[in-house]
Amino acid sequence: MNVLIVDDEPLARMRLKRLLANENSITIKAEAANGNEALKLANKYNPDLIFLDVDMPGINGLQVAYELNSLALPPAIVFITAHPEHALDALQLSAAGYLVKPVTEQSLAKVLEQLGRINKAHVQKQQSPKISYQVAGVIKSVDLENIFYFNAQEKYTNMVFEGGEAFVEQSLKQLELLYPAQLLRIHRNTLVNKNKLLCLKTQRAGLHTIELAGCTEPLAVSRRELKAVKNILNA
């Protein structure tokens, strides 16, 4: 997992780097001291995860996150701040996590676990990815290749696959981070299986939908994600 650290305080960056040093699954690609630098480095390195300080001079962390969320495949963002009252703003920007300064080993470990950093998940992703879900207390799994799409519904993520649908524990951000080669964001609330893409259709009023192989339901494509969808279909 490639990581970018953004904080205007050198000591805060140093502390986070030290805490991350023992995480074998993480590679720190770069660090930035302000918002402008963060945006440039994010475009250069395309990190999977950004630890982003909220309180910075000039362009603050929330503004940086807003810009990054406009990308076709935005990175997961973990906000860091000394002010817990920023939590609501972070949630509204679909943050993958939230850390309060001073960052502790325990709080960092919890966030990394939520992001699915464990080696077992990484190995499964590389071999034969499966997504687990629970039905009536029984844990089941489905091959990622048999899943049509994931849709965010309030606090839950719904998975639609060949033979049914179910709620899963992972957020769209976490799924996007775990399976970037297989999943494509077509809307703020929707990830689809790239291998299921059939065609893009333009409806009246300039609205766009896509069709997936084996799925009868057309799915809306947002203007923000339209270019990324076209790139995949034309590849």
ChimeraX commands (.cxc) that place a marker at each C-alpha (Angstrom):
marker #1 position 0.00,0.00,0.00 radius 0.5
marker #1 position 1.57,3.28,-1.12 radius 0.5
marker #1 position 1.14,6.12,1.37 radius 0.5
marker #1 position 1.46,9.92,1.32 radius 0.5
marker #1 position 1.82,11.83,4.61 radius 0.5
marker #1 position 0.58,15.44,4.71 radius 0.5
marker #1 position 1.13,17.65,7.77 radius 0.5
marker #1 position 2.57,21.13,8.21 radius 0.5
marker #1 position 4.26,20.06,11.46 radius 0.5
marker #1 position 7.62,18.26,10.87 radius 0.5
marker #1 position 7.45,16.53,14.25 radius 0.5
marker #1 position 3.97,15.19,13.51 radius 0.5
marker #1 position 5.18,13.78,10.17 radius 0.5
marker #1 position 8.19,12.22,11.88 radius 0.5
marker #1 position 6.01,10.62,14.56 radius 0.5
marker #1 position 3.65,9.09,12.00 radius 0.5
marker #1 position 6.55,7.78,9.91 radius 0.5
marker #1 position 7.98,6.12,13.00 radius 0.5
marker #1 position 4.65,4.48,13.84 radius 0.5
marker #1 position 4.27,3.23,10.27 radius 0.5
marker #1 position 7.82,1.87,10.08 radius 0.5
marker #1 position 6.82,-1.57,11.37 radius 0.5
marker #1 position 3.97,-2.00,8.89 radius 0.5
marker #1 position 5.38,-4.28,6.19 radius 0.5
marker #1 position 2.41,-3.68,3.91 radius 0.5
marker #1 position 3.00,0.08,3.78 radius 0.5
marker #1 position 5.45,2.06,1.64 radius 0.5
marker #1 position 5.74,5.79,2.35 radius 0.5
marker #1 position 6.15,7.33,-1.10 radius 0.5
marker #1 position 6.43,10.98,-0.05 radius 0.5
marker #1 position 5.49,13.62,2.50 radius 0.5
marker #1 position 4.08,17.12,2.10 radius 0.5
marker #1 position 3.99,20.16,4.37 radius 0.5
marker #1 position 1.03,21.97,2.80 radius 0.5
marker #1 position -2.05,21.50,0.65 radius 0.5
marker #1 position -0.55,22.58,-2.67 radius 0.5
marker #1 position 2.37,20.23,-2.24 radius 0.5
marker #1 position -0.02,17.43,-1.28 radius 0.5
marker #1 position -2.04,17.78,-4.49 radius 0.5
marker #1 position 1.11,17.75,-6.64 radius 0.5
marker #1 position 2.52,14.67,-4.93 radius 0.5
marker #1 position -0.84,12.88,-5.06 radius 0.5
marker #1 position -0.95,13.36,-8.84 radius 0.5
marker #1 position 2.67,12.24,-9.15 radius 0.5
marker #1 position 2.57,9.10,-7.01 radius 0.5
marker #1 position -1.12,8.13,-7.12 radius 0.5
marker #1 position -1.04,6.83,-3.51 radius 0.5
marker #1 position -3.49,4.27,-2.19 radius 0.5
marker #1 position -3.78,6.07,1.14 radius 0.5
marker #1 position -3.16,9.62,2.38 radius 0.5
marker #1 position -2.76,10.62,6.01 radius 0.5
marker #1 position -4.00,14.19,5.81 radius 0.5
marker #1 position -3.75,16.91,8.46 radius 0.5
marker #1 position -6.89,19.04,8.58 radius 0.5
marker #1 position -5.37,22.22,10.02 radius 0.5
marker #1 position -2.83,23.63,7.57 radius 0.5
marker #1 position -2.16,27.19,6.35 radius 0.5
marker #1 position -3.41,28.03,2.87 radius 0.5
marker #1 position -5.30,25.08,1.43 radius 0.5
marker #1 position -6.43,23.04,4.44 radius 0.5
marker #1 position -6.90,19.29,4.58 radius 0.5
marker #1 position -10.64,19.38,3.94 radius 0.5
marker #1 position -10.10,21.38,0.75 radius 0.5
marker #1 position -7.38,18.97,-0.36 radius 0.5
marker #1 position -9.71,16.02,0.23 radius 0.5
marker #1 position -12.45,17.69,-1.80 radius 0.5
marker #1 position -10.05,18.05,-4.74 radius 0.5
marker #1 position -8.81,14.48,-4.44 radius 0.5
marker #1 position -12.34,13.08,-4.35 radius 0.5
marker #1 position -12.88,14.46,-7.86 radius 0.5
marker #1 position -10.29,12.03,-9.26 radius 0.5
marker #1 position -11.47,9.00,-11.22 radius 0.5
marker #1 position -9.95,6.75,-8.56 radius 0.5
marker #1 position -9.49,8.85,-5.41 radius 0.5
marker #1 position -7.15,7.61,-2.67 radius 0.5
marker #1 position -8.43,6.56,0.72 radius 0.5
marker #1 position -8.01,9.45,3.15 radius 0.5
marker #1 position -7.38,9.31,6.89 radius 0.5
marker #1 position -7.72,12.75,8.48 radius 0.5
marker #1 position -5.43,13.79,11.33 radius 0.5
marker #1 position -6.15,16.75,13.60 radius 0.5
marker #1 position -5.92,18.06,17.13 radius 0.5
marker #1 position -9.57,19.14,16.95 radius 0.5
marker #1 position -12.14,16.30,17.25 radius 0.5
marker #1 position -14.92,18.67,16.17 radius 0.5
marker #1 position -13.72,18.22,12.58 radius 0.5
marker #1 position -14.99,14.62,12.61 radius 0.5
marker #1 position -18.34,15.54,11.04 radius 0.5
marker #1 position -16.63,17.33,8.16 radius 0.5
marker #1 position -14.42,14.30,7.64 radius 0.5
marker #1 position -17.41,11.97,7.46 radius 0.5
marker #1 position -19.13,14.20,4.93 radius 0.5
marker #1 position -16.06,13.86,2.70 radius 0.5
marker #1 position -16.25,10.05,2.92 radius 0.5
marker #1 position -13.03,9.75,4.91 radius 0.5
marker #1 position -11.73,6.22,5.39 radius 0.5
marker #1 position -10.63,7.05,8.92 radius 0.5
marker #1 position -9.98,9.73,11.51 radius 0.5
marker #1 position -7.08,10.15,13.96 radius 0.5
marker #1 position -6.77,12.68,16.79 radius 0.5
marker #1 position -3.35,14.06,17.69 radius 0.5
marker #1 position -1.17,12.88,19.21 radius 0.5
marker #1 position -1.53,9.73,17.09 radius 0.5
marker #1 position -0.98,6.57,19.13 radius 0.5
marker #1 position 0.11,3.14,18.02 radius 0.5
marker #1 position -3.27,1.74,19.08 radius 0.5
marker #1 position -5.40,4.28,17.22 radius 0.5
marker #1 position -3.28,3.90,14.08 radius 0.5
marker #1 position -3.52,0.11,14.21 radius 0.5
marker #1 position -7.30,0.32,14.45 radius 0.5
marker #1 position -7.54,2.55,11.39 radius 0.5
marker #1 position -5.20,0.32,9.38 radius 0.5
marker #1 position -7.25,-2.73,10.30 radius 0.5
marker #1 position -10.40,-0.97,9.13 radius 0.5
marker #1 position -8.68,-0.32,5.81 radius 0.5
marker #1 position -8.12,-4.02,5.34 radius 0.5
marker #1 position -4.35,-3.93,5.62 radius 0.5
marker #1 position -3.93,-7.42,7.08 radius 0.5
marker #1 position -1.70,-9.74,5.04 radius 0.5
marker #1 position -4.36,-12.40,4.71 radius 0.5
marker #1 position -6.65,-10.01,2.87 radius 0.5
marker #1 position -3.79,-8.93,0.64 radius 0.5
marker #1 position -2.96,-12.53,-0.29 radius 0.5
marker #1 position -6.59,-13.32,-1.02 radius 0.5
marker #1 position -6.79,-10.26,-3.22 radius 0.5
marker #1 position -3.81,-11.42,-5.29 radius 0.5
marker #1 position -4.98,-15.02,-5.65 radius 0.5
marker #1 position -8.70,-15.67,-5.81 radius 0.5
marker #1 position -10.53,-12.72,-4.22 radius 0.5
marker #1 position -13.61,-13.57,-2.19 radius 0.5
marker #1 position -15.98,-11.27,-0.36 radius 0.5
marker #1 position -17.51,-12.55,2.87 radius 0.5
marker #1 position -21.00,-11.80,4.13 radius 0.5
marker #1 position -23.29,-13.11,6.84 radius 0.5
marker #1 position -26.78,-14.58,6.51 radius 0.5
marker #1 position -28.74,-15.67,9.58 radius 0.5
marker #1 position -25.53,-15.98,11.57 radius 0.5
marker #1 position -23.79,-18.06,8.90 radius 0.5
marker #1 position -20.71,-16.63,7.18 radius 0.5
marker #1 position -20.64,-17.16,3.43 radius 0.5
marker #1 position -18.44,-15.89,0.62 radius 0.5
marker #1 position -18.70,-15.13,-3.07 radius 0.5
marker #1 position -15.96,-14.85,-5.70 radius 0.5
marker #1 position -15.31,-11.25,-6.67 radius 0.5
marker #1 position -15.55,-12.24,-10.33 radius 0.5
marker #1 position -19.20,-13.20,-9.74 radius 0.5
marker #1 position -20.16,-9.83,-8.21 radius 0.5
marker #1 position -21.93,-7.24,-10.37 radius 0.5
marker #1 position -21.65,-4.16,-8.19 radius 0.5
marker #1 position -21.51,-2.62,-4.71 radius 0.5
marker #1 position -23.86,0.16,-3.68 radius 0.5
marker #1 position -23.64,2.36,-0.57 radius 0.5
marker #1 position -26.95,2.62,1.27 radius 0.5
marker #1 position -26.75,5.02,4.24 radius 0.5
marker #1 position -24.45,3.23,6.72 radius 0.5
marker #1 position -24.30,-0.05,4.80 radius 0.5
marker #1 position -22.76,-1.43,1.62 radius 0.5
marker #1 position -24.98,-3.68,-0.48 radius 0.5
marker #1 position -23.37,-6.29,-2.72 radius 0.5
marker #1 position -25.24,-7.59,-5.79 radius 0.5
marker #1 position -23.92,-10.83,-7.24 radius 0.5
marker #1 position -24.95,-13.79,-9.37 radius 0.5
marker #1 position -27.71,-15.40,-7.36 radius 0.5
marker #1 position -28.60,-12.67,-4.91 radius 0.5
marker #1 position -27.48,-9.73,-2.82 radius 0.5
marker #1 position -26.21,-9.11,0.70 radius 0.5
marker #1 position -24.78,-6.46,3.00 radius 0.5
marker #1 position -21.02,-6.49,3.58 radius 0.5
marker #1 position -18.92,-4.88,6.31 radius 0.5
marker #1 position -16.48,-3.03,4.05 radius 0.5
marker #1 position -17.14,0.51,2.88 radius 0.5
marker #1 position -16.81,1.46,-0.78 radius 0.5
marker #1 position -13.51,3.18,0.06 radius 0.5
marker #1 position -12.13,0.01,1.62 radius 0.5
marker #1 position -13.24,-2.16,-1.31 radius 0.5
marker #1 position -11.76,0.33,-3.76 radius 0.5
marker #1 position -8.48,0.22,-1.88 radius 0.5
marker #1 position -8.37,-3.58,-1.67 radius 0.5
marker #1 position -9.38,-4.33,-5.26 radius 0.5
marker #1 position -8.38,-1.46,-7.58 radius 0.5
marker #1 position -7.73,-3.84,-10.49 radius 0.5
marker #1 position -11.21,-5.34,-10.34 radius 0.5
marker #1 position -13.52,-2.52,-9.25 radius 0.5
marker #1 position -14.43,0.79,-10.87 radius 0.5
marker #1 position -16.26,3.69,-9.28 radius 0.5
marker #1 position -19.07,4.91,-11.56 radius 0.5
marker #1 position -20.88,7.04,-9.03 radius 0.5
marker #1 position -20.30,8.37,-5.53 radius 0.5
marker #1 position -22.38,5.49,-4.22 radius 0.5
marker #1 position -21.51,2.71,-6.67 radius 0.5
marker #1 position -18.58,0.43,-7.55 radius 0.5
marker #1 position -18.88,-2.04,-10.42 radius 0.5
marker #1 position -16.94,-5.09,-11.55 radius 0.5
marker #1 position -14.76,-3.93,-14.47 radius 0.5
marker #1 position -14.98,-7.35,-16.11 radius 0.5
marker #1 position -18.77,-7.11,-16.24 radius 0.5
marker #1 position -18.89,-3.82,-18.20 radius 0.5
marker #1 position -20.81,-4.12,-21.46 radius 0.5
marker #1 position -21.69,-0.66,-22.74 radius 0.5
marker #1 position -22.37,2.95,-21.87 radius 0.5
marker #1 position -25.68,4.52,-22.86 radius 0.5
marker #1 position -26.74,8.15,-23.02 radius 0.5
marker #1 position -30.27,8.79,-21.82 radius 0.5
marker #1 position -32.40,11.90,-22.21 radius 0.5
marker #1 position -31.26,15.07,-20.45 radius 0.5
marker #1 position -27.66,13.96,-20.87 radius 0.5
marker #1 position -27.81,11.26,-18.21 radius 0.5
marker #1 position -25.60,8.21,-18.63 radius 0.5
marker #1 position -26.04,4.58,-17.58 radius 0.5
marker #1 position -24.00,1.44,-18.01 radius 0.5
marker #1 position -25.04,-2.14,-18.60 radius 0.5
marker #1 position -23.29,-5.08,-16.95 radius 0.5
marker #1 position -23.07,-8.60,-18.36 radius 0.5
marker #1 position -25.67,-10.79,-16.67 radius 0.5
marker #1 position -27.28,-7.88,-14.81 radius 0.5
marker #1 position -30.63,-6.53,-15.99 radius 0.5
marker #1 position -30.46,-3.31,-13.98 radius 0.5
marker #1 position -28.91,-0.25,-15.70 radius 0.5
marker #1 position -26.68,1.74,-13.36 radius 0.5
marker #1 position -26.30,5.52,-13.29 radius 0.5
marker #1 position -22.91,7.02,-14.12 radius 0.5
marker #1 position -22.08,10.40,-12.61 radius 0.5
marker #1 position -20.50,13.14,-14.68 radius 0.5
marker #1 position -17.46,13.04,-12.42 radius 0.5
marker #1 position -16.80,9.36,-13.19 radius 0.5
marker #1 position -17.83,9.41,-16.86 radius 0.5
marker #1 position -14.30,9.82,-18.23 radius 0.5
marker #1 position -12.96,6.90,-16.20 radius 0.5
marker #1 position -15.78,4.65,-17.42 radius 0.5
marker #1 position -15.12,5.60,-21.04 radius 0.5
marker #1 position -11.41,4.92,-20.60 radius 0.5
marker #1 position -12.09,1.39,-19.36 radius 0.5
marker #1 position -14.57,0.62,-22.13 radius 0.5
marker #1 position -12.20,1.94,-24.79 radius 0.5
marker #1 position -9.12,0.18,-23.44 radius 0.5
marker link #1:1,2 radius 0.2
marker link #1:2,3 radius 0.2
marker link #1:3,4 radius 0.2
marker link #1:4,5 radius 0.2
marker link #1:5,6 radius 0.2
marker link #1:6,7 radius 0.2
marker link #1:7,8 radius 0.2
marker link #1:8,9 radius 0.2
marker link #1:9,10 radius 0.2
marker link #1:10,11 radius 0.2
marker link #1:11,12 radius 0.2
marker link #1:12,13 radius 0.2
marker link #1:13,14 radius 0.2
marker link #1:14,15 radius 0.2
marker link #1:15,16 radius 0.2
marker link #1:16,17 radius 0.2
marker link #1:17,18 radius 0.2
marker link #1:18,19 radius 0.2
marker link #1:19,20 radius 0.2
marker link #1:20,21 radius 0.2
marker link #1:21,22 radius 0.2
marker link #1:22,23 radius 0.2
marker link #1:23,24 radius 0.2
marker link #1:24,25 radius 0.2
marker link #1:25,26 radius 0.2
marker link #1:26,27 radius 0.2
marker link #1:27,28 radius 0.2
marker link #1:28,29 radius 0.2
marker link #1:29,30 radius 0.2
marker link #1:30,31 radius 0.2
marker link #1:31,32 radius 0.2
marker link #1:32,33 radius 0.2
marker link #1:33,34 radius 0.2
marker link #1:34,35 radius 0.2
marker link #1:35,36 radius 0.2
marker link #1:36,37 radius 0.2
marker link #1:37,38 radius 0.2
marker link #1:38,39 radius 0.2
marker link #1:39,40 radius 0.2
marker link #1:40,41 radius 0.2
marker link #1:41,42 radius 0.2
marker link #1:42,43 radius 0.2
marker link #1:43,44 radius 0.2
marker link #1:44,45 radius 0.2
marker link #1:45,46 radius 0.2
marker link #1:46,47 radius 0.2
marker link #1:47,48 radius 0.2
marker link #1:48,49 radius 0.2
marker link #1:49,50 radius 0.2
marker link #1:50,51 radius 0.2
marker link #1:51,52 radius 0.2
marker link #1:52,53 radius 0.2
marker link #1:53,54 radius 0.2
marker link #1:54,55 radius 0.2
marker link #1:55,56 radius 0.2
marker link #1:56,57 radius 0.2
marker link #1:57,58 radius 0.2
marker link #1:58,59 radius 0.2
marker link #1:59,60 radius 0.2
marker link #1:60,61 radius 0.2
marker link #1:61,62 radius 0.2
marker link #1:62,63 radius 0.2
marker link #1:63,64 radius 0.2
marker link #1:64,65 radius 0.2
marker link #1:65,66 radius 0.2
marker link #1:66,67 radius 0.2
marker link #1:67,68 radius 0.2
marker link #1:68,69 radius 0.2
marker link #1:69,70 radius 0.2
marker link #1:70,71 radius 0.2
marker link #1:71,72 radius 0.2
marker link #1:72,73 radius 0.2
marker link #1:73,74 radius 0.2
marker link #1:74,75 radius 0.2
marker link #1:75,76 radius 0.2
marker link #1:76,77 radius 0.2
marker link #1:77,78 radius 0.2
marker link #1:78,79 radius 0.2
marker link #1:79,80 radius 0.2
marker link #1:80,81 radius 0.2
marker link #1:81,82 radius 0.2
marker link #1:82,83 radius 0.2
marker link #1:83,84 radius 0.2
marker link #1:84,85 radius 0.2
marker link #1:85,86 radius 0.2
marker link #1:86,87 radius 0.2
marker link #1:87,88 radius 0.2
marker link #1:88,89 radius 0.2
marker link #1:89,90 radius 0.2
marker link #1:90,91 radius 0.2
marker link #1:91,92 radius 0.2
marker link #1:92,93 radius 0.2
marker link #1:93,94 radius 0.2
marker link #1:94,95 radius 0.2
marker link #1:95,96 radius 0.2
marker link #1:96,97 radius 0.2
marker link #1:97,98 radius 0.2
marker link #1:98,99 radius 0.2
marker link #1:99,100 radius 0.2
marker link #1:100,101 radius 0.2
marker link #1:101,102 radius 0.2
marker link #1:102,103 radius 0.2
marker link #1:103,104 radius 0.2
marker link #1:104,105 radius 0.2
marker link #1:105,106 radius 0.2
marker link #1:106,107 radius 0.2
marker link #1:107,108 radius 0.2
marker link #1:108,109 radius 0.2
marker link #1:109,110 radius 0.2
marker link #1:110,111 radius 0.2
marker link #1:111,112 radius 0.2
marker link #1:112,113 radius 0.2
marker link #1:113,114 radius 0.2
marker link #1:114,115 radius 0.2
marker link #1:115,116 radius 0.2
marker link #1:116,117 radius 0.2
marker link #1:117,118 radius 0.2
marker link #1:118,119 radius 0.2
marker link #1:119,120 radius 0.2
marker link #1:120,121 radius 0.2
marker link #1:121,122 radius 0.2
marker link #1:122,123 radius 0.2
marker link #1:123,124 radius 0.2
marker link #1:124,125 radius 0.2
marker link #1:125,126 radius 0.2
marker link #1:126,127 radius 0.2
marker link #1:127,128 radius 0.2
marker link #1:128,129 radius 0.2
marker link #1:129,130 radius 0.2
marker link #1:130,131 radius 0.2
marker link #1:131,132 radius 0.2
marker link #1:132,133 radius 0.2
marker link #1:133,134 radius 0.2
marker link #1:134,135 radius 0.2
marker link #1:135,136 radius 0.2
marker link #1:136,137 radius 0.2
marker link #1:137,138 radius 0.2
marker link #1:138,139 radius 0.2
marker link #1:139,140 radius 0.2
marker link #1:140,141 radius 0.2
marker link #1:141,142 radius 0.2
marker link #1:142,143 radius 0.2
marker link #1:143,144 radius 0.2
marker link #1:144,145 radius 0.2
marker link #1:145,146 radius 0.2
marker link #1:146,147 radius 0.2
marker link #1:147,148 radius 0.2
marker link #1:148,149 radius 0.2
marker link #1:149,150 radius 0.2
marker link #1:150,151 radius 0.2
marker link #1:151,152 radius 0.2
marker link #1:152,153 radius 0.2
marker link #1:153,154 radius 0.2
marker link #1:154,155 radius 0.2
marker link #1:155,156 radius 0.2
marker link #1:156,157 radius 0.2
marker link #1:157,158 radius 0.2
marker link #1:158,159 radius 0.2
marker link #1:159,160 radius 0.2
marker link #1:160,161 radius 0.2
marker link #1:161,162 radius 0.2
marker link #1:162,163 radius 0.2
marker link #1:163,164 radius 0.2
marker link #1:164,165 radius 0.2
marker link #1:165,166 radius 0.2
marker link #1:166,167 radius 0.2
marker link #1:167,168 radius 0.2
marker link #1:168,169 radius 0.2
marker link #1:169,170 radius 0.2
marker link #1:170,171 radius 0.2
marker link #1:171,172 radius 0.2
marker link #1:172,173 radius 0.2
marker link #1:173,174 radius 0.2
marker link #1:174,175 radius 0.2
marker link #1:175,176 radius 0.2
marker link #1:176,177 radius 0.2
marker link #1:177,178 radius 0.2
marker link #1:178,179 radius 0.2
marker link #1:179,180 radius 0.2
marker link #1:180,181 radius 0.2
marker link #1:181,182 radius 0.2
marker link #1:182,183 radius 0.2
marker link #1:183,184 radius 0.2
marker link #1:184,185 radius 0.2
marker link #1:185,186 radius 0.2
marker link #1:186,187 radius 0.2
marker link #1:187,188 radius 0.2
marker link #1:188,189 radius 0.2
marker link #1:189,190 radius 0.2
marker link #1:190,191 radius 0.2
marker link #1:191,192 radius 0.2
marker link #1:192,193 radius 0.2
marker link #1:193,194 radius 0.2
marker link #1:194,195 radius 0.2
marker link #1:195,196 radius 0.2
marker link #1:196,197 radius 0.2
marker link #1:197,198 radius 0.2
marker link #1:198,199 radius 0.2
marker link #1:199,200 radius 0.2
marker link #1:200,201 radius 0.2
marker link #1:201,202 radius 0.2
marker link #1:202,203 radius 0.2
marker link #1:203,204 radius 0.2
marker link #1:204,205 radius 0.2
marker link #1:205,206 radius 0.2
marker link #1:206,207 radius 0.2
marker link #1:207,208 radius 0.2
marker link #1:208,209 radius 0.2
marker link #1:209,210 radius 0.2
marker link #1:210,211 radius 0.2
marker link #1:211,212 radius 0.2
marker link #1:212,213 radius 0.2
marker link #1:213,214 radius 0.2
marker link #1:214,215 radius 0.2
marker link #1:215,216 radius 0.2
marker link #1:216,217 radius 0.2
marker link #1:217,218 radius 0.2
marker link #1:218,219 radius 0.2
marker link #1:219,220 radius 0.2
marker link #1:220,221 radius 0.2
marker link #1:221,222 radius 0.2
marker link #1:222,223 radius 0.2
marker link #1:223,224 radius 0.2
marker link #1:224,225 radius 0.2
marker link #1:225,226 radius 0.2
marker link #1:226,227 radius 0.2
marker link #1:227,228 radius 0.2
marker link #1:228,229 radius 0.2
marker link #1:229,230 radius 0.2
marker link #1:230,231 radius 0.2
marker link #1:231,232 radius 0.2
marker link #1:232,233 radius 0.2
marker link #1:233,234 radius 0.2
marker link #1:234,235 radius 0.2
view
